[in-house]
Amino acid sequence: MNTQDARYLSASLRGDSMPTVDLHTASSPGDADMQLEKALFFFVSHHEQACRVVHGIGEGVLTKMVHRVLTKNPLVEDFQLSADGGSTIVLLGSIR
């Protein structure tokens, strides 16, 4: 098992205690984008190593936006869609 796989396993074992941002409450994709960026900064500044982003399954519009933001954000080391497809697990880096 490589280091990244070990980090995903560790994150998944946290279950409900993993820091989570639920984007269902956002009133628009722009609001969801801003809410996600703020949450990522908050989690990293509180030394979290991973978080869950809940985007739902639906038509995939929110999922695509989330993955676009995560790809560009320098605080994100890696991410992967959860097994059920309704959330994404994010491995966080540090503030540089």
DSSP file (Angstrom, degrees, kcal/mol; ACC not computed):
  #  RESIDUE AA STRUCTURE BP1 BP2  ACC     N-H-->O    O-->H-N    N-H-->O    O-->H-N    TCO  KAPPA ALPHA  PHI   PSI    X-CA   Y-CA   Z-CA
    1    1 A M              0   0    0      0, 0.0     2,-0.1     0, 0.0     0, 0.0   0.000 360.0 360.0 360.0 128.0    0.0    0.0    0.0
    2    2 A N     >  -     0   0    0      1,-0.1     4,-2.2     4,-0.0     5,-0.2  -0.312 360.0-100.0 -82.2 172.5    1.5    3.4   -1.0
    3    3 A T  H  > S+     0   0    0      1,-0.2     4,-2.1     2,-0.2     5,-0.1   0.886 121.3  51.5 -60.6 -42.4    1.3    6.5    1.2
    4    4 A Q  H  > S+     0   0    0      1,-0.2     4,-2.2     2,-0.2    -1,-0.2   0.915 109.7  49.2 -64.7 -42.9   -1.6    8.0   -0.7
    5    5 A D  H  > S+     0   0    0      1,-0.2     4,-2.4     2,-0.2    -1,-0.2   0.896 110.0  52.6 -61.5 -39.5   -3.7    4.8   -0.3
    6    6 A A  H  X S+     0   0    0     -4,-2.2     4,-2.5     1,-0.2    -1,-0.2   0.879 107.9  51.0 -63.7 -38.1   -2.9    4.7    3.4
    7    7 A R  H  X S+     0   0    0     -4,-2.1     4,-2.4     2,-0.2    -2,-0.2   0.898 110.1  48.9 -67.8 -39.7   -4.1    8.3    3.8
    8    8 A Y  H  X S+     0   0    0     -4,-2.2     4,-2.6     2,-0.2    -2,-0.2   0.913 112.1  49.1 -64.2 -41.5   -7.4    7.5    2.0
    9    9 A L  H  X S+     0   0    0     -4,-2.4     4,-1.9     2,-0.2    -2,-0.2   0.930 111.5  48.9 -62.3 -45.9   -7.9    4.5    4.2
   10   10 A S  H  X S+     0   0    0     -4,-2.5     4,-0.8     1,-0.2    -2,-0.2   0.912 112.3  48.9 -59.9 -43.8   -7.1    6.5    7.3
   11   11 A A  H >X S+     0   0    0     -4,-2.4     3,-0.9     1,-0.2     4,-0.6   0.916 109.9  50.7 -63.5 -43.6   -9.6    9.2    6.2
   12   12 A S  H >< S+     0   0    0     -4,-2.6     3,-0.8     1,-0.3    -1,-0.2   0.830 104.1  58.8 -66.3 -30.6  -12.3    6.6    5.5
   13   13 A L  H 3< S+     0   0    0     -4,-1.9    -1,-0.3     1,-0.2    -2,-0.2   0.727  93.4  67.2 -70.3 -20.9  -11.9    5.1    8.9
   14   14 A R  H X< S+     0   0    0     -3,-0.9     3,-2.2    -4,-0.8    -1,-0.2   0.791  77.9 167.7 -68.8 -26.4  -12.7    8.4   10.5
   15   15 A G  G X<  +     0   0    0     -3,-0.8     3,-1.6    -4,-0.6    -1,-0.2  -0.249  65.5   6.3  54.7-123.7  -16.2    8.1    9.1
   16   16 A D  G 3  S+     0   0    0      1,-0.3    -1,-0.3    -3,-0.1     4,-0.1   0.656 124.8  65.9 -68.3 -16.9  -18.6   10.6   10.7
   17   17 A S  G <  S+     0   0    0     -3,-2.2    -1,-0.3     2,-0.1    -2,-0.2   0.534  75.4 109.4 -84.2  -3.8  -15.8   12.4   12.5
   18   18 A M  S <  S-     0   0    0     -3,-1.6    33,-0.1    -4,-0.1    34,-0.1  -0.528  84.6-103.8 -71.0 133.9  -14.3   13.6    9.2
   19   19 A P        -     0   0    0      0, 0.0    33,-2.6     0, 0.0     2,-0.4  -0.346  48.9-167.5 -57.0 136.4  -14.7   17.3    8.6
   20   20 A T  E     -a   52   0A   0     31,-0.2     2,-0.5    -4,-0.1    33,-0.2  -0.977  24.3-161.5-134.9 141.1  -17.4   17.8    6.1
   21   21 A V  E     -a   53   0A   0     31,-2.3    33,-2.7    -2,-0.4     2,-0.7  -0.993  14.0-156.1-119.0 124.8  -18.8   20.6    3.9
   22   22 A D  E >   -a   54   0A   0     -2,-0.5     3,-0.8    31,-0.2    33,-0.1  -0.888   7.9-171.9-103.8 112.7  -22.3   20.0    2.5
   23   23 A L  G >   +     0   0    0     31,-2.5     3,-1.2    -2,-0.7    32,-0.1   0.405  66.7  92.0 -87.2   2.6  -22.8   22.0   -0.6
   24   24 A H  G 3  S+     0   0    0      1,-0.2    -1,-0.2    30,-0.2    31,-0.1   0.762  80.8  61.3 -64.9 -23.0  -26.6   21.2   -0.8
   25   25 A T  G <  S+     0   0    0     -3,-0.8    -1,-0.2     7,-0.0    -2,-0.1   0.613  79.5 107.7 -80.2 -11.4  -27.2   24.3    1.2
   26   26 A A    <   -     0   0    0     -3,-1.2     6,-0.0     1,-0.1    -3,-0.0  -0.429  62.4-148.8 -70.4 139.9  -25.7   26.6   -1.5
   27   27 A S  S    S+     0   0    0      1,-0.1    -1,-0.1    -2,-0.1     3,-0.1   0.652  77.6   9.0 -84.4 -15.3  -28.2   28.7   -3.4
   28   28 A S  S  > S-     0   0    0      1,-0.1     4,-2.4     0, 0.0     5,-0.2  -0.975  79.9-102.5-155.0 162.9  -26.1   28.7   -6.6
   29   29 A P  H  > S+     0   0    0      0, 0.0     4,-2.4     0, 0.0     5,-0.1   0.865 122.3  54.8 -58.1 -35.3  -23.0   27.1   -8.1
   30   30 A G  H  > S+     0   0    0      2,-0.2     4,-2.1     1,-0.2     5,-0.2   0.901 108.5  47.3 -64.2 -40.9  -21.1   30.4   -7.4
   31   31 A D  H  > S+     0   0    0      2,-0.2     4,-2.7     1,-0.2    -1,-0.2   0.888 111.3  51.5 -66.1 -39.0  -22.1   30.2   -3.8
   32   32 A A  H  X S+     0   0    0     -4,-2.4     4,-2.4     2,-0.2    -2,-0.2   0.907 108.6  51.8 -63.8 -41.7  -21.1   26.5   -3.6
   33   33 A D  H  X S+     0   0    0     -4,-2.4     4,-2.3     2,-0.2    -2,-0.2   0.940 113.3  43.7 -58.3 -49.8  -17.7   27.4   -5.2
   34   34 A M  H  X S+     0   0    0     -4,-2.1     4,-2.4     1,-0.2     5,-0.2   0.897 112.7  52.1 -65.6 -41.2  -17.1   30.1   -2.5
   35   35 A Q  H  X S+     0   0    0     -4,-2.7     4,-2.1     1,-0.2    -1,-0.2   0.897 110.9  48.6 -61.6 -40.7  -18.4   27.9    0.3
   36   36 A L  H  X S+     0   0    0     -4,-2.4     4,-2.6     2,-0.2    -2,-0.2   0.930 110.4  49.8 -65.9 -46.5  -16.0   25.1   -0.8
   37   37 A E  H  X S+     0   0    0     -4,-2.3     4,-2.0     1,-0.2    -2,-0.2   0.921 112.8  47.2 -59.2 -44.8  -13.0   27.4   -1.0
   38   38 A K  H  X S+     0   0    0     -4,-2.4     4,-2.5     1,-0.2    -1,-0.2   0.905 112.0  50.3 -63.5 -41.8  -13.6   28.8    2.5
   39   39 A A  H  X S+     0   0    0     -4,-2.1     4,-2.9    -5,-0.2     5,-0.2   0.912 108.5  51.9 -64.4 -42.7  -14.1   25.3    3.9
   40   40 A L  H  X S+     0   0    0     -4,-2.6     4,-2.4     1,-0.2     5,-0.2   0.930 111.9  46.4 -59.8 -45.5  -10.9   24.1    2.4
   41   41 A F  H  X S+     0   0    0     -4,-2.0     4,-2.7    -5,-0.2    -1,-0.2   0.921 113.0  50.2 -62.9 -43.6   -8.9   27.0    3.9
   42   42 A F  H  X S+     0   0    0     -4,-2.5     4,-1.1     2,-0.2    -2,-0.2   0.939 111.8  47.1 -59.8 -48.6  -10.6   26.5    7.3
   43   43 A F  H  <>S+     0   0    0     -4,-2.9     5,-2.6     1,-0.2     3,-0.4   0.915 114.7  45.9 -62.3 -43.8   -9.9   22.8    7.4
   44   44 A V  H ><5S+     0   0    0     -4,-2.4     3,-1.9     1,-0.2    -1,-0.2   0.911 109.7  54.1 -66.5 -41.5   -6.2   23.3    6.4
   45   45 A S  H 3<5S+     0   0    0     -4,-2.7    -1,-0.2     1,-0.3    -2,-0.2   0.709 107.8  52.1 -67.5 -17.3   -5.7   26.1    8.9
   46   46 A H  T 3<5S-     0   0    0     -4,-1.1    -1,-0.3    -3,-0.4    -2,-0.2   0.089 121.0-110.7-103.1  20.9   -7.0   23.8   11.6
   47   47 A H  T < 5 +     0   0    0     -3,-1.9     2,-0.2     1,-0.2    -3,-0.2   0.737  60.0 160.0  60.8  30.0   -4.5   21.1   10.6
   48   48 A E      < -     0   0    0     -5,-2.6    -1,-0.2    -6,-0.2     3,-0.1  -0.591  29.6-159.3 -77.0 145.0   -7.0   18.6    9.1
   49   49 A Q  S    S+     0   0    0     -2,-0.2    43,-2.6     1,-0.2     2,-0.3   0.606  71.2  12.4 -99.8 -15.6   -5.4   16.1    6.7
   50   50 A A  E     - B   0  91A   0     41,-0.3     2,-0.3    -7,-0.1    -1,-0.2  -0.986  60.2-176.3-155.3 159.0   -8.6   15.1    4.9
   51   51 A C  E     - B   0  90A   0     39,-1.9    39,-3.1    -2,-0.3     2,-0.4  -0.964  22.8-122.6-151.2 167.4  -12.2   16.2    4.5
   52   52 A R  E     -aB  20  89A   0    -33,-2.6   -31,-2.3    -2,-0.3     2,-0.6  -0.950  14.8-158.0-115.3 135.4  -15.4   15.1    2.7
   53   53 A V  E     -aB  21  88A   0     35,-2.7    35,-2.2    -2,-0.4     2,-0.6  -0.962  10.2-152.5-112.7 115.7  -17.3   17.3    0.3
   54   54 A V  E     +aB  22  87A   0    -33,-2.7   -31,-2.5    -2,-0.6    33,-0.2  -0.792  32.9 150.5 -91.0 119.8  -21.0   16.4   -0.1
   55   55 A H        -     0   0    0     31,-1.7    32,-0.2    -2,-0.6     7,-0.2   0.451  46.1-129.7-124.7  -8.7  -22.3   17.3   -3.5
   56   56 A G        -     0   0    0     30,-2.6    -1,-0.1     6,-0.1     7,-0.1  -0.077  18.9 -96.5  79.2 174.6  -25.0   14.7   -4.1
   57   57 A I  S >  S+     0   0    0      5,-0.1     3,-0.8     2,-0.0     6,-0.2   0.907  74.4 120.5 -96.7 -63.3  -25.4   12.5   -7.2
   58   58 A G  T 3  S-     0   0    0      1,-0.2    -2,-0.1     2,-0.1    -3,-0.0   0.121  92.5 -31.3  39.4-138.6  -28.0   14.3   -9.3
   59   59 A E  T 3  S-     0   0    0      0, 0.0    -1,-0.2     0, 0.0    -3,-0.0   0.453  85.1-111.5 -92.0  -3.2  -27.0   15.3  -12.8
   60   60 A G  S <> S+     0   0    0     -3,-0.8     4,-2.4    -5,-0.1     5,-0.2   0.470  82.3 121.6  90.9   1.7  -23.4   15.8  -11.9
   61   61 A V  H  > S+     0   0    0      2,-0.2     4,-1.9     1,-0.2     5,-0.1   0.948  81.5  41.0 -63.0 -48.8  -23.2   19.6  -12.3
   62   62 A L  H  > S+     0   0    0      2,-0.2     4,-2.7     1,-0.2    -1,-0.2   0.879 113.3  54.8 -67.6 -38.3  -22.2   20.2   -8.7
   63   63 A T  H  > S+     0   0    0      2,-0.2     4,-2.5     1,-0.2    -1,-0.2   0.925 108.6  48.1 -60.2 -45.3  -19.8   17.2   -8.8
   64   64 A K  H  X S+     0   0    0     -4,-2.4     4,-2.1     2,-0.2    -1,-0.2   0.901 112.1  49.2 -63.2 -41.4  -18.0   18.6  -11.8
   65   65 A M  H  X S+     0   0    0     -4,-1.9     4,-2.4     2,-0.2    -2,-0.2   0.926 111.3  50.1 -63.3 -44.4  -17.7   22.1  -10.2
   66   66 A V  H  X S+     0   0    0     -4,-2.7     4,-2.7     1,-0.2    -2,-0.2   0.938 111.9  46.8 -59.6 -48.2  -16.3   20.6   -7.0
   67   67 A H  H  X S+     0   0    0     -4,-2.5     4,-2.0     1,-0.2    -1,-0.2   0.842 110.7  53.1 -66.3 -33.1  -13.7   18.5   -8.9
   68   68 A R  H  X S+     0   0    0     -4,-2.1     4,-1.4    -5,-0.2    -1,-0.2   0.933 112.0  45.1 -64.7 -45.7  -12.7   21.6  -11.0
   69   69 A V  H  X S+     0   0    0     -4,-2.4     4,-1.6     1,-0.2     3,-0.3   0.921 113.3  50.2 -63.5 -44.6  -12.2   23.7   -7.8
   70   70 A L  H  < S+     0   0    0     -4,-2.7     6,-0.2     1,-0.2    -1,-0.2   0.867 106.8  55.2 -64.1 -36.4  -10.3   20.9   -6.2
   71   71 A T  H  < S+     0   0    0     -4,-2.0    -1,-0.2     1,-0.2    -2,-0.2   0.860 115.1  38.8 -63.3 -35.9   -8.0   20.4   -9.2
   72   72 A K  H  < S+     0   0    0     -4,-1.4    -1,-0.2    -3,-0.3    -2,-0.2   0.663  91.7 100.2 -90.2 -18.2   -7.0   24.1   -9.1
   73   73 A N    ><  -     0   0    0     -4,-1.6     3,-1.5     1,-0.1    -4,-0.0  -0.570  60.7-152.1 -79.6 123.6   -6.7   24.6   -5.3
   74   74 A P  T 3  S+     0   0    0      0, 0.0    20,-0.2     0, 0.0    -1,-0.1   0.631  92.8  65.2 -69.2 -12.5   -3.1   24.5   -4.0
   75   75 A L  T 3  S+     0   0    0     18,-0.1    18,-3.4    17,-0.1     2,-0.5   0.603  87.1  85.8 -81.7 -11.3   -4.3   23.3   -0.6
   76   76 A V  E <   +C   92   0A   0     -3,-1.5    16,-0.2    16,-0.2     3,-0.1  -0.803  49.0 179.3 -97.7 123.4   -5.5   20.0   -2.2
   77   77 A E  E     -     0   0A   0     14,-2.7     2,-0.3    -2,-0.5    15,-0.2   0.858  69.0 -29.2 -85.7 -40.4   -3.1   17.1   -2.6
   78   78 A D  E     -C   91   0A   0     13,-1.4    13,-3.1     2,-0.0    -1,-0.4  -0.974  56.1-163.5-166.9 165.0   -5.5   14.7   -4.1
   79   79 A F  E     -C   90   0A   0     -2,-0.3     2,-0.3    11,-0.2    11,-0.2  -0.989   1.0-168.7-155.3 157.3   -9.2   13.7   -4.2
   80   80 A Q  E     -C   89   0A   0      9,-2.2     9,-2.7    -2,-0.3     2,-0.1  -0.991  31.3-105.5-150.3 145.5  -11.4   10.8   -5.2
   81   81 A L  E     -C   88   0A   0     -2,-0.3     7,-0.3     7,-0.2     5,-0.0  -0.421  44.0-112.8 -65.6 137.8  -15.1   10.3   -5.6
   82   82 A S    >   -     0   0    0      5,-3.2     3,-1.1    -2,-0.1    -1,-0.1  -0.221  29.5-103.0 -68.3 164.9  -16.7    8.2   -2.8
   83   83 A A  T 3  S+     0   0    0      1,-0.3    -1,-0.1     2,-0.1    -2,-0.1   0.836 122.6  47.7 -59.7 -35.1  -18.0    4.7   -3.5
   84   84 A D  T 3  S-     0   0    0      1,-0.0    -1,-0.3     3,-0.0    -2,-0.0   0.592 105.0-129.4 -84.9  -9.1  -21.6    5.9   -3.5
   85   85 A G  S <  S+     0   0    0     -3,-1.1    -2,-0.1     2,-0.2   -22,-0.0   0.424  82.7 102.8  80.5  -1.9  -20.8    8.9   -5.8
   86   86 A G  S    S+     0   0    0    -31,-0.1   -30,-2.6   -32,-0.1   -31,-1.7   0.515  83.9  23.0 -93.6  -4.8  -22.5   11.4   -3.6
   87   87 A S  E     -B   54   0A   0    -33,-0.2    -5,-3.2   -32,-0.2     2,-0.4  -0.955  67.1-131.0-151.2 168.5  -19.4   12.9   -2.0
   88   88 A T  E     -BC  53  81A   0    -35,-2.2   -35,-2.7    -2,-0.3     2,-0.5  -0.990  14.9-139.3-127.5 134.0  -15.7   13.3   -2.6
   89   89 A I  E     -BC  52  80A   0     -9,-2.7    -9,-2.2    -2,-0.4     2,-0.5  -0.808  22.8-160.0 -92.0 130.7  -12.9   12.6   -0.2
   90   90 A V  E     -BC  51  79A   0    -39,-3.1   -39,-1.9    -2,-0.5     2,-0.6  -0.944  12.3-149.1-118.6 128.3  -10.1   15.2   -0.3
   91   91 A L  E     -BC  50  78A   0    -13,-3.1   -14,-2.7    -2,-0.5   -13,-1.4  -0.863  25.9-148.7 -92.8 125.4   -6.6   14.8    0.9
   92   92 A L  E     - C   0  76A   0    -43,-2.6   -16,-0.2    -2,-0.6   -17,-0.1  -0.670  12.5-163.4-100.6 148.8   -5.3   18.2    2.2
   93   93 A G        -     0   0    0    -18,-3.4     2,-0.3    -2,-0.3    -1,-0.1   0.177  32.4 -87.4 -97.8-139.5   -1.9   19.7    2.2
   94   94 A S        -     0   0    0    -20,-0.2     2,-0.5   -18,-0.0    -1,-0.1  -0.897  38.2 -90.3-135.1 165.2   -0.7   22.6    4.2
   95   95 A I              0   0    0     -2,-0.3   -20,-0.0   -51,-0.2   -54,-0.0  -0.653 360.0 360.0 -77.5 124.8   -0.6   26.4    3.8
   96   96 A R              0   0    0     -2,-0.5    -1,-0.1   -22,-0.0   -21,-0.0   0.388 360.0 360.0-110.7 360.0    2.7   27.3    2.1
